[in-house]
Amino acid sequence: MEETRSTEELFGQLQEVWDQFDSNHKLFVEKGNKSAASRARKALGEFKKLVTPYRKSSIEDVKKL
């Protein structure tokens, strides 16, 4: 059974993962840190996994209004 998470909780998780991506991307671009590029790609993968549950939760919230 899929765990239901609130839109706000998912938004917070998306924001955290985006911040990880942003900082690692900057390390790679500015300093050429190859491991930071790998971490940035990993963060994008995690971000992608959170998008669908966020969309579902958002739709449910709209239906409740």
N, C-alpha and C positions, 0 to 999 in steps of 0.2 A: 504494500500500500504506500502510495506517495505521500510524503510529509508535506502538509500545507504550511507555507510561510507567508507572512504578511508582506504587502507591498513595501512597507517601510523597512522591514528587516532585509528584504531582498535589495532594496535601494542602497542600504548601508553596506551590504556585502559587495554590490557592484562598485560602489565608490571606493572601498578598500582595495579591491582588485585593480581598478583603474589607476589608483595612486601607485600601486606596485609596478604596474606596466609603465607608467609615466616616468618614475624614477629610474627604472632599469633601462628604458629606452634612452633617456638622457645620458646615462653612464656609457652606453654603447656608442652613441653618436658623438659625444663630446670627448670621450677618452679612449674609444676603441676597445672597450672591455667586452670580449667575446662571450664570457659567461653571463654578463648582464643581458646580452641579446637573447640568450637561451631563456633566461628568467622572464624577459619581456614576452617572448612567444608563449611561454607557459601561462603567464598571467592572462594573455588574450584568450587562450583556450578555456581557462576558468571563467572568464567574463562571458564567453559564448555559452557556456553551460548554464549560467544564471539568467540569461536573457529570456529563454522560453518560460521558466517558472514566473519571472517577473511579469511577462505579458499575460499569462493566465491569471495571475493574482490581480492584475490591474483590471482585466475584463470583469472578473467577479466583483471587484469593488464598484465598478461602474454600474453593474446590474443591481447592486444593493441600493443605489441612490434613487 
